[in-house]
Amino acid sequence: MTAMEAANAIENGWRRVFGDTMAYIKLPMADGGEGTFQALHDALSGHIVSLSVTGPLGEKVSAHYSLVHEAHTAIIEMAQASGLDLVAPSKRNPMQTTTFGTGEMVKHALDQGVKQIILGIGGSVTNDGGVGFLQALGARVINQNEEEIGFGGGQLERIQQIDLSTLDERLRDIKIEVACDVDNPLLGENGATKVYGPQKGATREMVDKLEAGMTKYHSILSQTLGKEISKVPGAGAAGGLGAALIACTHTSLKRGIDIVLELTQFENHVKHCDLVITGEGRIDGQTLFGKTPMGVAQLAKRYQKPVIAVAGLLGSGFEQVVESNNIDAVFSISKGPTSLEKALEHGIKDLEMWAYQLARFYQLQL
């Protein structure tokens, strides 16, 4: 379910106990990965823009982004054009996948006259260093025959020259805020390829080739720019798209949850509330590292507000979330062993029932 659907379910359960005697403030949240576009679209009342772009393997896919006219802002989610879910597991191959479609989405937003872009770069299936992204926006990435290189991380070793003089000039005049929840460098043991390449379908042999290509790409990019960016935190995000954004645009990389909290004015709302309810699909030890519930809770605790988190499933290490002293209690909406299909089918009803039970308990404290 989307963040807003979850918020509506919680409100419906709560209203069964308290009706209109309480005020309910629903702020869709996300942390930069899949769902960020929808959450911010719902929160900021944007307008959906649909377009056909180049998918990860060069095919055409339908993508959407949100245009907030009053703020001259586009909210773009990389996963719409270059995401893991667009490629079947058996076909995932970062030697071939490209970020070209993400660049096309940005170009389309520029055509609408935006002054700011919020770009979520979680959930990518690419490892091309953002080369496809740059090509879609006019840059020329050339091989030894002075021809444009093709798509995919496997092409990076063929780069001989990067010409940024043809890059879309409008990029100089806009602000791009990148929702990024990893701080990996571009190269090395903690870099884009070695950490995330296998998740995107890379074999051990592919990882070595991709790392060699990324190293060559970085060398030529650094020569072109006159600065070294491989060790900049976040340069390795989204298969190296972070490096391209840092190098060639007015970009700031931030935790995705921090961007969403700021745009939804969460802090102004939380000052006056009595209880904060947050959650995600699975709460486990990873929740501590910049995920939505932790970001919400950390800000709420500045004002000593009680925070309850709910999830479809509590995984390994969920106890650490409570022990962090930011979240006061965590719950699962699961009613017992079930298939994933049935859990998804009944998720909204189960969440509403959980909220109803929580509200009944809360009533006892009043």
Phi, psi and chi 1 to 4 in degrees:
 res  aa     phi    psi   chi1   chi2   chi3   chi4
   1 MET       -  153.8   67.4 -169.2   82.8      -
   2 THR   -74.4  167.8   67.8      -      -      -
   3 ALA   -60.5  -39.1      -      -      -      -
   4 MET   -69.9  -36.8 -175.6   57.2   84.7      -
   5 GLU   -62.6  -39.7  -73.8  173.7  -27.4      -
   6 ALA   -64.9  -43.7      -      -      -      -
   7 ALA   -62.4  -40.6      -      -      -      -
   8 ASN   -63.8  -40.3  -73.2  -24.1      -      -
   9 ALA   -63.8  -41.5      -      -      -      -
  10 ILE   -65.5  -42.8  -67.4  170.6      -      -
  11 GLU   -61.7  -42.8  179.2 -174.8   -0.9      -
  12 ASN   -61.2  -41.7  -69.8  -19.5      -      -
  13 GLY   -65.2  -40.0      -      -      -      -
  14 TRP   -66.6  -39.8 -153.6  -94.5      -      -
  15 ARG   -65.8  -25.7  -78.1 -174.8  178.9  -83.1
  16 ARG   -63.4  -20.5  -71.8  169.4   61.3 -179.7
  17 VAL  -103.8  -45.5  177.3      -      -      -
  18 PHE  -107.5   -9.9  -69.9  104.4      -      -
  19 GLY    54.6 -132.3      -      -      -      -
  20 ASP   -94.5   12.1  -66.1  -29.9      -      -
  21 THR   -77.6   -9.4   62.3      -      -      -
  22 MET  -123.9  157.4  -71.7 -169.7  173.0      -
  23 ALA   -98.7  137.9      -      -      -      -
  24 TYR  -118.2  122.2  -51.8   91.3      -      -
  25 ILE  -112.3  119.2  -58.5  171.6      -      -
  26 LYS  -110.3  117.0  -65.0  174.9  -69.9 -174.7
  27 LEU  -123.1  103.8  -60.6  175.1      -      -
  28 PRO   -60.8  134.6  -21.5   33.3      -      -
  29 MET  -120.7  158.5  -71.0  -72.4  133.2      -
  30 ALA  -163.3  167.6      -      -      -      -
  31 ASP  -120.5   17.7   56.5   19.2      -      -
  32 GLY   108.3  -19.0      -      -      -      -
  33 GLY   -87.8 -158.8      -      -      -      -
  34 GLU   -55.3  136.9  -62.8   91.6  -28.8      -
  35 GLY   101.1  -13.8      -      -      -      -
  36 THR   -64.7  -45.2  -59.8      -      -      -
  37 PHE   -56.4  -48.8  146.4   73.4      -      -
  38 GLN   -66.9  -40.3 -173.0   66.2   50.7      -
  39 ALA   -62.9  -47.1      -      -      -      -
  40 LEU   -70.9  -34.4  -73.8  176.2      -      -
  41 HIS   -59.6  -46.6  169.4   75.1      -      -
  42 ASP   -65.9  -41.3  -70.6  -22.6      -      -
  43 ALA   -70.5  -34.7      -      -      -      -
  44 LEU  -103.7    4.7  -57.2  178.6      -      -
  45 SER    55.3   52.3  -58.5      -      -      -
  46 GLY   -79.4  177.2      -      -      -      -
  47 HIS  -112.6  128.0  167.9   71.4      -      -
  48 ILE   -74.3  129.6  -68.1  -70.6      -      -
  49 VAL  -113.4  126.1  177.4      -      -      -
  50 SER  -110.8  141.7  -58.4      -      -      -
  51 LEU  -157.2  161.6   67.0  159.8      -      -
  52 SER   -98.4  128.5  176.9      -      -      -
  53 VAL  -133.3  173.0  -62.0      -      -      -
  54 THR   -77.7  123.7  -57.2      -      -      -
  55 GLY   -79.5  179.2      -      -      -      -
  56 PRO   -57.3  -33.9  -24.7   34.2      -      -
  57 LEU  -105.1   18.5  -68.1  172.1      -      -
  58 GLY    92.7   -5.6      -      -      -      -
  59 GLU   -81.4  163.9   77.6  -71.3   13.9      -
  60 LYS   -85.1  136.1  -72.3  -62.8 -179.0 -178.8
  61 VAL  -132.1  156.4  -61.7      -      -      -
  62 SER   -89.9  127.9  178.2      -      -      -
  63 ALA  -128.6  161.0      -      -      -      -
  64 HIS  -138.5  147.8  -46.7  -83.3      -      -
  65 TYR  -141.6  168.6   67.9   89.5      -      -
  66 SER  -107.8  132.6 -178.9      -      -      -
  67 LEU  -113.7  117.2 -173.8   61.1      -      -
  68 VAL  -100.8   97.1 -175.6      -      -      -
  69 HIS   -59.3  -45.4  -69.6  -73.9      -      -
  70 GLU   -60.5  -33.1  -63.6   79.3    3.4      -
  71 ALA   -98.1    1.5      -      -      -      -
  72 HIS    50.9   44.3  -57.8  -71.7      -      -
  73 THR  -126.0  138.6  -63.0      -      -      -
  74 ALA  -110.7  137.5      -      -      -      -
  75 ILE  -111.5  112.4  -57.5  161.3      -      -
  76 ILE  -120.4  136.4  -61.8  175.4      -      -
  77 GLU  -113.8  116.6 -171.6  172.7  -81.7      -
  78 MET   -52.6  -36.9  178.4 -172.0 -173.0      -
  79 ALA   -60.9  -20.6      -      -      -      -
  80 GLN   -63.7  -33.3  -71.6  -85.4  -37.3      -
  81 ALA  -111.7  -30.2      -      -      -      -
  82 SER  -132.0   32.7  -46.2      -      -      -
  83 GLY   -91.7  157.7      -      -      -      -
  84 LEU   -58.7  -38.5 -159.4   66.4      -      -
  85 ASP   -72.5   -9.4  -70.0  -17.2      -      -
  86 LEU   -83.5   -9.8  -63.3  176.7      -      -
  87 VAL  -124.1  127.3 -176.4      -      -      -
  88 ALA   -60.9  143.8      -      -      -      -
  89 PRO   -49.7  -38.2  -29.3   36.4      -      -
  90 SER   -70.1  -16.5   61.5      -      -      -
  91 LYS  -107.8    0.6  -65.7 -176.7  178.1  179.9
  92 ARG   -70.2  125.6  -69.4  172.7 -173.3  168.2
  93 ASN  -154.5   98.6 -176.6  -12.7      -      -
  94 PRO   -66.6   -8.6   22.0  -31.8      -      -
  95 MET   -68.3  -21.6  -61.9  -73.9  -75.3      -
  96 GLN  -116.5  -23.0  -60.9  175.2   -1.5      -
  97 THR   -76.2  148.1   48.6      -      -      -
  98 THR  -130.2  154.8  178.8      -      -      -
  99 THR   -97.0   13.3   52.7      -      -      -
 100 PHE   -55.5  -42.5 -164.2   90.6      -      -
 101 GLY   -63.5  -34.2      -      -      -      -
 102 THR   -64.7  -40.2  -61.4      -      -      -
 103 GLY   -62.6  -37.9      -      -      -      -
 104 GLU   -64.0  -37.4  -71.2  178.0  -49.5      -
 105 MET   -64.8  -42.5  -67.7  179.9   73.5      -
 106 VAL   -63.6  -42.6  168.5      -      -      -
 107 LYS   -61.5  -41.8 -174.8  176.3 -174.1  -61.2
 108 HIS   -63.0  -40.4 -167.1  -83.3      -      -
 109 ALA   -64.6  -38.9      -      -      -      -
 110 LEU   -61.2  -36.9  -67.5  174.1      -      -
 111 ASP   -64.6  -21.2  -68.4  -19.8      -      -
 112 GLN   -87.5    0.2  -48.3  -49.9  -54.2      -
 113 GLY    82.6   23.4      -      -      -      -
 114 VAL   -69.6  152.5  -59.7      -      -      -
 115 LYS  -108.1  -11.6  -58.8  -60.3 -178.2 -176.6
 116 GLN  -145.9  142.8 -179.5 -178.6   22.1      -
 117 ILE  -128.0  129.2  -68.2  175.5      -      -
 118 ILE   -99.8  117.3  -50.4  -61.9      -      -
 119 LEU  -119.2  112.5  177.0   60.5      -      -
 120 GLY   -88.2  124.9      -      -      -      -
 121 ILE  -115.5   27.3   60.5  173.4      -      -
 122 GLY   -85.1  158.3      -      -      -      -
 123 GLY    75.9   25.8      -      -      -      -
 124 SER   -79.5  156.2   74.7      -      -      -
 125 VAL  -113.4   16.8   73.4      -      -      -
 126 THR  -112.0  160.6   54.4      -      -      -
 127 ASN  -150.5   45.5 -157.5   89.2      -      -
 128 ASP  -103.8   12.2   70.1  -12.0      -      -
 129 GLY    68.7   11.2      -      -      -      -
 130 GLY    79.0   12.1      -      -      -      -
 131 VAL   -62.1  -44.3  165.8      -      -      -
 132 GLY   -59.1  -41.2      -      -      -      -
 133 PHE   -57.0  -48.1  174.1   88.4      -      -
 134 LEU   -65.0  -40.0  -65.1  175.8      -      -
 135 GLN   -62.8  -40.7  -70.9  173.9  -45.9      -
 136 ALA   -63.7  -24.7      -      -      -      -
 137 LEU  -101.1   15.5  -73.3  159.1      -      -
 138 GLY   106.5  -11.9      -      -      -      -
 139 ALA   -67.7  150.7      -      -      -      -
 140 ARG  -110.0  122.3  -61.7 -175.0   67.4 -133.9
 141 VAL  -116.0  110.6 -174.5      -      -      -
 142 ILE  -115.3  143.3  -55.3  165.0      -      -
 143 ASN   -93.1 -173.1   62.3   22.9      -      -
 144 GLN   -66.4  -18.0   61.9 -178.3    4.4      -
 145 ASN   -93.7   12.0  -62.2  -38.7      -      -
 146 GLU    59.8   34.7  -62.0 -173.0   -1.8      -
 147 GLU  -113.6  151.2  -60.5  169.9  -22.7      -
 148 GLU   -62.4  135.7  -75.4  -83.0  -18.5      -
 149 ILE   -72.3  161.4   68.3  166.3      -      -
 150 GLY   -83.8 -167.0      -      -      -      -
 151 PHE   -83.2  149.2  -71.1  158.5      -      -
 152 GLY   104.3  157.0      -      -      -      -
 153 GLY   -62.9  -24.1      -      -      -      -
 154 GLY   -67.8  -13.2      -      -      -      -
 155 GLN   -90.2  -11.0  -65.7  -74.1  -47.9      -
 156 LEU   -63.7  -32.7  -61.1 -175.2      -      -
 157 GLU   -68.5  -12.1   62.1 -178.1    2.2      -
 158 ARG   -90.3   -5.2  -59.5  179.8   59.4 -155.0
 159 ILE   -67.5  132.6  -60.7  174.5      -      -
 160 GLN  -118.0  -24.8  -66.7  -63.3  -40.0      -
 161 GLN  -155.4  142.9 -179.9 -176.0   -7.2      -
 162 ILE  -120.7  116.3  -60.3  175.1      -      -
 163 ASP  -106.0  107.5 -178.4    1.6      -      -
 164 LEU   -95.4    0.5  -60.9  175.8      -      -
 165 SER   -66.9  -22.0   65.8      -      -      -
 166 THR   -97.4    5.0   53.3      -      -      -
 167 LEU   -63.5  142.8 -164.9   65.0      -      -
 168 ASP   -50.3  119.8 -163.3  -46.1      -      -
 169 GLU   -64.5  -23.8  -66.3 -177.4   -6.2      -
 170 ARG   -66.1  -19.6  -65.8  172.5  -64.8 -179.0
 171 LEU   -64.0  -22.8  -69.2  171.3      -      -
 172 ARG   -71.0  -23.7  -57.0  172.6 -173.2  170.7
 173 ASP  -104.5   -1.8  -58.5  -38.1      -      -
 174 ILE  -116.2  161.1   69.8  164.0      -      -
 175 LYS  -102.7  129.9  177.1 -177.3  179.4 -176.9
 176 ILE  -115.7  118.6  -59.9  179.9      -      -
 177 GLU  -102.6  121.1  -76.5 -164.6  -51.4      -
 178 VAL  -103.0  120.6  177.8      -      -      -
 179 ALA   -82.0  106.9      -      -      -      -
 180 CYS  -135.0  123.5  172.3      -      -      -
 181 ASP  -110.0   16.5  -68.0  -50.9      -      -
 182 VAL  -129.9  152.1  -59.2      -      -      -
 183 ASP  -119.6   25.6   57.8    3.8      -      -
 184 ASN   -64.3  141.7  -58.8   76.3      -      -
 185 PRO   -72.5  176.0   28.7  -35.4      -      -
 186 LEU   -73.8  -40.7 -175.7   63.9      -      -
 187 LEU  -119.8  166.0  -55.9  172.6      -      -
 188 GLY    95.0 -172.5      -      -      -      -
 189 GLU   -61.9  -30.1  -67.6  -58.4  -42.4      -
 190 ASN  -103.3   12.8  -65.3  -43.6      -      -
 191 GLY   -82.6 -178.4      -      -      -      -
 192 ALA   -56.7  -46.6      -      -      -      -
 193 THR   -73.1  -51.0  -57.9      -      -      -
 194 LYS   -72.3  -29.8  -65.5 -170.3  176.6 -177.5
 195 VAL   -84.3  -46.1  173.8      -      -      -
 196 TYR  -107.7  -15.2  -60.3  106.4      -      -
 197 GLY   -54.9  -47.7      -      -      -      -
 198 PRO   -59.7  -32.5  -28.2   37.8      -      -
 199 GLN   -67.1  -20.8  -60.6  174.9   12.8      -
 200 LYS  -102.3   11.6  -57.8  173.1 -176.8 -177.4
 201 GLY   104.0    5.6      -      -      -      -
 202 ALA   -78.3  130.8      -      -      -      -
 203 THR   -80.0  173.3   63.1      -      -      -
 204 ARG   -60.0  -40.3 -177.9  175.4  -60.5  178.7
 205 GLU   -65.0  -41.7 -178.2 -178.2    9.2      -
 206 MET   -61.9  -40.8  -76.1 -177.0 -164.8      -
 207 VAL   -57.8  -43.9  166.9      -      -      -
 208 ASP   -63.2  -43.0  -68.0  -21.8      -      -
 209 LYS   -67.8  -41.2  -69.3 -178.9  178.3  179.4
 210 LEU   -65.1  -40.1  -72.3  164.8      -      -
 211 GLU   -65.5  -40.2 -178.7   72.6    2.0      -
 212 ALA   -63.6  -41.6      -      -      -      -
 213 GLY   -67.1  -39.6      -      -      -      -
 214 MET   -65.8  -36.6 -166.0   74.5   79.4      -
 215 THR   -64.3  -43.2  -60.3      -      -      -
 216 LYS   -65.6  -44.0 -176.4  173.3 -176.5 -178.9
 217 TYR   -57.0  -46.4  163.2   58.8      -      -
 218 HIS   -62.5  -41.1  168.7 -102.0      -      -
 219 SER   -59.9  -46.2  176.2      -      -      -
 220 ILE   -72.0  -38.1  -64.6  174.7      -      -
 221 LEU   -63.8  -43.0 -176.7   61.0      -      -
 222 SER   -63.2  -40.6  -64.5      -      -      -
 223 GLN   -63.0  -40.2  -68.2  173.3   19.7      -
 224 THR   -65.1  -41.2  -57.2      -      -      -
 225 LEU   -87.7  -22.9  -63.7  168.2      -      -
 226 GLY    76.9   24.3      -      -      -      -
 227 LYS  -152.9  151.9   61.6 -180.0  179.8 -179.5
 228 GLU   -99.4  128.0 -157.4  -90.4    0.1      -
 229 ILE  -123.5    1.0   59.4  172.0      -      -
 230 SER   -62.5  -28.6   69.7      -      -      -
 231 LYS   -97.6    1.6  -64.0 -179.3 -179.1  179.0
 232 VAL   -65.1  126.4  174.8      -      -      -
 233 PRO   -55.2  129.0  -26.0   36.0      -      -
 234 GLY    94.5   -8.7      -      -      -      -
 235 ALA   -61.7  -28.7      -      -      -      -
 236 GLY   -87.7    1.6      -      -      -      -
 237 ALA   -64.4  145.2      -      -      -      -
 238 ALA    54.6   44.7      -      -      -      -
 239 GLY    64.5   30.6      -      -      -      -
 240 GLY    95.0   -0.6      -      -      -      -
 241 LEU   -59.4  -33.1  176.5   59.7      -      -
 242 GLY   -55.0  -40.4      -      -      -      -
 243 ALA   -63.8  -44.2      -      -      -      -
 244 ALA   -63.3  -40.2      -      -      -      -
 245 LEU   -67.6  -44.1  -71.5  163.8      -      -
 246 ILE   -61.8  -40.2  -67.1  167.4      -      -
 247 ALA   -73.5  -35.6      -      -      -      -
 248 CYS  -121.7    1.5  -56.0      -      -      -
 249 THR  -138.3  167.5   67.7      -      -      -
 250 HIS   -83.1   85.4  -64.4  -59.9      -      -
 251 THR  -117.8  141.0  -67.1      -      -      -
 252 SER  -122.3  129.5   59.8      -      -      -
 253 LEU   -94.5  124.3  -87.8   61.6      -      -
 254 LYS  -132.9  160.3  -61.8 -178.6  178.4  179.6
 255 ARG   -60.1  133.5  -73.0 -160.8  -42.7  167.7
 256 GLY   -57.0  -41.6      -      -      -      -
 257 ILE   -64.4  -33.3 -175.9   59.2      -      -
 258 ASP   -65.9  -39.2  -69.1  -22.4      -      -
 259 ILE   -63.4  -46.1  -69.7  176.4      -      -
 260 VAL   -65.7  -42.2  176.7      -      -      -
 261 LEU   -59.4  -40.6  -70.9  169.5      -      -
 262 GLU   -69.1  -46.6  179.2 -179.1  -13.0      -
 263 LEU   -67.3  -30.9  -72.0  175.1      -      -
 264 THR   -89.2    0.8   57.4      -      -      -
 265 GLN    55.7   40.6  -60.5 -177.3   -8.4      -
 266 PHE   -56.2  -41.6  176.8   83.4      -      -
 267 GLU   -61.4  -39.9 -173.4  168.3    5.1      -
 268 ASN   -63.3  -35.7  -70.0  -22.9      -      -
 269 HIS   -75.3  -41.5  -68.7  -68.0      -      -
 270 VAL   -68.8  -23.4   80.5      -      -      -
 271 LYS   -57.0  -32.3  -68.7  176.6 -177.1  178.1
 272 HIS  -110.7    9.3  -51.4  -67.8      -      -
 273 CYS   -93.7  167.6   76.3      -      -      -
 274 ASP  -102.8  -27.9  -63.2  -60.4      -      -
 275 LEU  -151.6  138.6  174.6   67.3      -      -
 276 VAL  -113.9  127.8  176.3      -      -      -
 277 ILE  -116.3  127.7  -59.0  175.3      -      -
 278 THR  -135.5  179.1 -175.7      -      -      -
 279 GLY   172.2  179.5      -      -      -      -
 280 GLU  -161.7  176.4   60.8  179.9  -21.9      -
 281 GLY   -60.6  -41.7      -      -      -      -
 282 ARG  -138.7  128.2  175.6 -170.8  176.7  101.0
 283 ILE  -107.4  122.2  -68.5  177.5      -      -
 284 ASP  -150.9 -164.7   55.3   23.9      -      -
 285 GLY   -59.9  -27.5      -      -      -      -
 286 GLN   -71.2  -18.5  -66.9  -61.5  -48.8      -
 287 THR   -58.9  -27.0  -59.8      -      -      -
 288 LEU   -66.2  -20.4  -66.0  168.8      -      -
 289 PHE  -101.7   69.8  -59.1  102.3      -      -
 290 GLY    78.3    9.3      -      -      -      -
 291 LYS   -74.6  165.6  -63.3  -64.3 -174.8  179.9
 292 THR   -52.5  -54.2  -63.7      -      -      -
 293 PRO   -58.6  -38.1  -24.4   35.9      -      -
 294 MET   -70.5  -40.2 -169.5   55.3   58.3      -
 295 GLY   -62.1  -42.9      -      -      -      -
 296 VAL   -62.0  -47.1  167.4      -      -      -
 297 ALA   -66.2  -40.7      -      -      -      -
 298 GLN   -60.4  -40.3  -72.6  171.3  -20.9      -
 299 LEU   -73.0  -38.5 -173.5   47.9      -      -
 300 ALA   -63.0  -36.1      -      -      -      -
 301 LYS   -71.8  -15.9  -75.5  -56.9  178.6 -177.4
 302 ARG   -61.0  -26.2  -68.7 -175.8 -168.5  175.1
 303 TYR  -112.6   19.9  -61.1   93.9      -      -
 304 GLN    54.6   39.8  -67.1   79.6   49.7      -
 305 LYS   -91.8  140.1  -57.1  -61.0 -178.1  179.2
 306 PRO   -69.0  140.0   23.8  -31.9      -      -
 307 VAL  -129.1  127.7  179.4      -      -      -
 308 ILE  -118.5  135.8  -68.8  174.7      -      -
 309 ALA  -116.7  142.9      -      -      -      -
 310 VAL  -129.5  147.3   60.2      -      -      -
 311 ALA  -146.1  163.0      -      -      -      -
 312 GLY   -69.6  -32.0      -      -      -      -
 313 LEU  -147.3  140.4  175.9   68.5      -      -
 314 LEU  -100.6  119.6  -59.5 -178.6      -      -
 315 GLY  -104.2 -173.6      -      -      -      -
 316 SER   -57.6  128.7  176.1      -      -      -
 317 GLY    89.9    7.0      -      -      -      -
 318 PHE   -63.0  -25.6   79.9   89.5      -      -
 319 GLU   -60.4  -31.8  -59.4   92.0  -15.8      -
 320 GLN   -64.4  -28.0  -59.5  170.0   31.9      -
 321 VAL   -63.8  -42.9  175.3      -      -      -
 322 VAL   -71.4  -40.5  178.1      -      -      -
 323 GLU   -66.6  -15.1  -68.5  168.0   -0.1      -
 324 SER   -69.5  -15.1   71.5      -      -      -
 325 ASN    69.6   12.4  -65.0  -39.0      -      -
 326 ASN   -96.2  -38.1  -71.6  -59.8      -      -
 327 ILE  -107.6  128.1  -67.1  176.6      -      -
 328 ASP   -80.6  -29.5  -63.0  -68.8      -      -
 329 ALA  -160.8  147.9      -      -      -      -
 330 VAL  -125.8  146.4  -63.8      -      -      -
 331 PHE  -138.2  155.5  -63.2   91.4      -      -
 332 SER  -110.7  144.4  165.9      -      -      -
 333 ILE   -87.2   -3.9   64.2  170.8      -      -
 334 SER   -63.7  135.8  174.7      -      -      -
 335 LYS   -98.9    2.9  -65.1 -175.7  -67.7 -172.6
 336 GLY   144.3 -178.8      -      -      -      -
 337 PRO   -57.0  134.2  -24.4   34.8      -      -
 338 THR  -161.2  167.1 -174.1      -      -      -
 339 SER   -79.7  158.5   67.1      -      -      -
 340 LEU   -60.2  -39.8  176.2   60.4      -      -
 341 GLU   -60.8  -44.5  -69.2   74.7   15.1      -
 342 LYS   -70.7  -35.9  -73.6 -173.6  176.7 -179.5
 343 ALA   -61.3  -42.5      -      -      -      -
 344 LEU   -68.8  -39.3  -66.9  172.5      -      -
 345 GLU   -62.7  -37.8  179.4 -177.0   -7.9      -
 346 HIS  -102.6    8.2  -61.1  -67.2      -      -
 347 GLY   -56.3  -47.8      -      -      -      -
 348 ILE   -64.9  -44.1  -69.5  178.5      -      -
 349 LYS   -64.8  -40.4  -71.4 -175.8  178.7  179.6
 350 ASP   -65.8  -37.6  -71.3  -15.0      -      -
 351 LEU   -67.5  -41.0 -178.4   56.5      -      -
 352 GLU   -62.6  -41.0 -179.9  177.9  -31.1      -
 353 MET   -65.8  -39.8  175.9   54.8   69.0      -
 354 TRP   -60.8  -44.8  170.3   82.2      -      -
 355 ALA   -63.3  -37.0      -      -      -      -
 356 TYR   -62.0  -45.1  168.7   68.1      -      -
 357 GLN   -65.2  -40.2  -63.2  -65.9  -23.6      -
 358 LEU   -62.9  -42.2  178.4   64.8      -      -
 359 ALA   -63.5  -39.8      -      -      -      -
 360 ARG   -61.5  -41.2  -74.3  174.6   61.0   90.0
 361 PHE   -66.9  -42.3  178.6   76.2      -      -
 362 TYR   -59.9  -37.3 -169.3   83.0      -      -
 363 GLN   -60.3  -32.6 -170.4  178.4   42.5      -
 364 LEU   -66.8  -23.5  -63.5  176.2      -      -
 365 GLN   -84.9  -10.6  -44.6  -54.3  -50.4      -
 366 LEU   -83.4      -  -61.0 -179.5      -      -
